[in-house]
Amino acid sequence: MHAPDCAGMTRREALRTGLAGAAGVLRADHLASQVFAAPPAPNAKAKSFIQIWMWGGPCHIDTFDPKPGAGSDYTGPLNKAIPTNVNGIQIIDQLPLLAKNADKYALIRSMTHGVFAHETASYAVQTGRAAGGRDVFPGVGAVVSYFKGYNAGYSGLIPPYVVLTQLQGRFSEAGFLGSRYKPFATGGDPARAPFAVEGVVAQGITDGRQQSRRELLSKLNLLPQLLPRDPELSAYTRNQDAAYDLILGDAGKVFDASKEKAELRDRYGQNTFGQSCLVARRLVERGVPFVTINYQGWDTHKQHFQIMRRKLPELDKGLSALLQDLSERGLLDSTIVWCSGEFGRTPKVMWEPPWNGGRNHWGKVFSALVAGGGFKGGRVVGASDARGEELKDRPVYPADLIASFYELLGIDSEARLPHPEGRIIHALPSADEGLKLGGRLTEIM
């Protein structure tokens, strides 16, 4: 079955051929996504999803699972934990704002998959499956885009799956679902004015100049008059109109954080991560189903503690502001927030050269933060041992976490994904696929 009009064209192909700019591409994706029909979502609590992907892998004991009694060989200078506003829960002292908002999120301290390489660990955490099999499975964002995007009635000009600002690059986001379910990567930097979103905002070109270009193009283009009933030309014209609606209308302005009050922008932090969190809130407020913030800089083999002194306050400010803002606007109950990386880092500090106080990869046990969309705040799931080296209690595998996400989003675990070879593939892996499973996070749902 073929989708109508320009459905088979990917965003990048359309950009290369100049088909009406970015929004024409987005409209083409809209048409393409009609190829498959998604089943109705039963009892969905969550409507949107914000993923904060801590690219490189944050150290669990330096963030959400501190071990102040483990000794300096493990803690280094980050040897203090602070109480949160929920009795009995402590986090690292570099996250004081998040400590005041612990009632809004749950911590999973027993994430595990045993993978120590970036690519395969990222694949495991994002898909719930093990790498190396016959198929390349889609990540959470692509699956949500399939079930909650255009197939489910989403009609926005903004794509249903957006990444701020660069693709993660550790795995194929869409897998066998194909390019039509890949995320729209914005490029640019939301902390700069203007935020130069690829194909939507061009630096140095005013709205007035864009409007003049549109008028000139309309005058020069005589084909609609010569071929008024040509279906391909009609599709092109619709794409072109959608493009200018995105560039000059209200839709594209959702990316412009400068529309917010300066006080709120300051609360998020005037940096790329903080403003990405703010733009993510604006996107889900507009109804975009899935937004990923690709938060780089956590692969700290060297100078770990120097980097943490910069990164942790940035994380603290941006994430706490996002949770507060979503809550104040009544959006947290319907928006899942997931913050984690592909694994943790070695609990024991590598003081020896060439690391000189760094931490390597650690897939035995690590942490994740989840909030909103039906997750209960002020809770802790699972535990690591006294030094954060081994799993102690309640293993949570990536497939368990993803299954919990899908349940809250109303995605049926037995729902079938469209496979290019027609094979039967379900949205969620099952035990007969040979994966370790600990069970969904029913204790916080």
Rosetta blueprint (number, residue, H / E / L):
1 M L
2 H L
3 A L
4 P L
5 D L
6 C L
7 A L
8 G L
9 M L
10 T L
11 R H
12 R H
13 E H
14 A H
15 L H
16 R H
17 T H
18 G L
19 L L
20 A L
21 G H
22 A H
23 A H
24 G H
25 V H
26 L H
27 R H
28 A H
29 D H
30 H H
31 L H
32 A H
33 S H
34 Q H
35 V H
36 F L
37 A L
38 A L
39 P L
40 P L
41 A L
42 P L
43 N L
44 A L
45 K L
46 A L
47 K L
48 S E
49 F E
50 I E
51 Q E
52 I E
53 W E
54 M E
55 W L
56 G L
57 G L
58 P L
59 C L
60 H H
61 I H
62 D H
63 T L
64 F L
65 D L
66 P L
67 K L
68 P H
69 G H
70 A H
71 G L
72 S H
73 D H
74 Y H
75 T H
76 G L
77 P L
78 L L
79 N L
80 K L
81 A E
82 I E
83 P E
84 T L
85 N L
86 V L
87 N L
88 G L
89 I L
90 Q E
91 I E
92 I E
93 D L
94 Q L
95 L L
96 P H
97 L H
98 L H
99 A H
100 K L
101 N L
102 A H
103 D H
104 K H
105 Y E
106 A E
107 L E
108 I E
109 R E
110 S E
111 M E
112 T L
113 H L
114 G L
115 V L
116 F L
117 A L
118 H H
119 E H
120 T H
121 A H
122 S H
123 Y H
124 A H
125 V H
126 Q H
127 T H
128 G L
129 R L
130 A L
131 A L
132 G L
133 G L
134 R L
135 D L
136 V L
137 F L
138 P L
139 G L
140 V H
141 G H
142 A H
143 V H
144 V H
145 S H
146 Y H
147 F H
148 K H
149 G L
150 Y H
151 N H
152 A H
153 G L
154 Y L
155 S L
156 G L
157 L L
158 I L
159 P L
160 P L
161 Y E
162 V E
163 V E
164 L E
165 T L
166 Q L
167 L L
168 Q L
169 G L
170 R L
171 F L
172 S L
173 E L
174 A L
175 G H
176 F H
177 L H
178 G L
179 S H
180 R H
181 Y H
182 K L
183 P L
184 F E
185 A E
186 T L
187 G L
188 G L
189 D L
190 P L
191 A L
192 R L
193 A L
194 P L
195 F L
196 A L
197 V L
198 E L
199 G L
200 V L
201 V L
202 A L
203 Q L
204 G L
205 I L
206 T L
207 D H
208 G H
209 R H
210 Q H
211 Q H
212 S H
213 R H
214 R H
215 E H
216 L H
217 L H
218 S H
219 K H
220 L H
221 N L
222 L L
223 L H
224 P H
225 Q H
226 L H
227 L L
228 P L
229 R L
230 D L
231 P H
232 E H
233 L H
234 S H
235 A H
236 Y H
237 T H
238 R H
239 N H
240 Q H
241 D H
242 A H
243 A H
244 Y H
245 D H
246 L H
247 I H
248 L H
249 G L
250 D L
251 A H
252 G H
253 K H
254 V H
255 F H
256 D L
257 A H
258 S H
259 K H
260 E L
261 K L
262 A H
263 E H
264 L H
265 R H
266 D H
267 R H
268 Y H
269 G L
270 Q L
271 N L
272 T H
273 F H
274 G H
275 Q H
276 S H
277 C H
278 L H
279 V H
280 A H
281 R H
282 R H
283 L H
284 V H
285 E H
286 R L
287 G L
288 V L
289 P L
290 F E
291 V E
292 T E
293 I E
294 N E
295 Y E
296 Q L
297 G L
298 W L
299 D L
300 T L
301 H L
302 K L
303 Q L
304 H H
305 F H
306 Q H
307 I H
308 M H
309 R H
310 R H
311 K H
312 L H
313 P H
314 E H
315 L H
316 D H
317 K H
318 G H
319 L H
320 S H
321 A H
322 L H
323 L H
324 Q H
325 D H
326 L H
327 S H
328 E H
329 R L
330 G L
331 L L
332 L H
333 D H
334 S H
335 T E
336 I E
337 V E
338 W E
339 C E
340 S E
341 G L
342 E L
343 F L
344 G E
345 R E
346 T L
347 P L
348 K L
349 V L
350 M E
351 W L
352 E L
353 P L
354 P L
355 W L
356 N L
357 G L
358 G E
359 R L
360 N L
361 H E
362 W E
363 G L
364 K L
365 V L
366 F E
367 S E
368 A E
369 L E
370 V E
371 A E
372 G L
373 G L
374 G L
375 F L
376 K L
377 G L
378 G L
379 R E
380 V E
381 V E
382 G L
383 A E
384 S E
385 D L
386 A L
387 R L
388 G L
389 E L
390 E L
391 L E
392 K E
393 D E
394 R L
395 P L
396 V E
397 Y L
398 P H
399 A H
400 D H
401 L H
402 I H
403 A H
404 S H
405 F H
406 Y H
407 E H
408 L H
409 L H
410 G L
411 I L
412 D L
413 S L
414 E L
415 A L
416 R E
417 L E
418 P L
419 H L
420 P L
421 E L
422 G L
423 R L
424 I L
425 I E
426 H E
427 A L
428 L L
429 P L
430 S L
431 A H
432 D H
433 E H
434 G L
435 L L
436 K L
437 L L
438 G L
439 G L
440 R L
441 L L
442 T H
443 E H
444 I H
445 M L
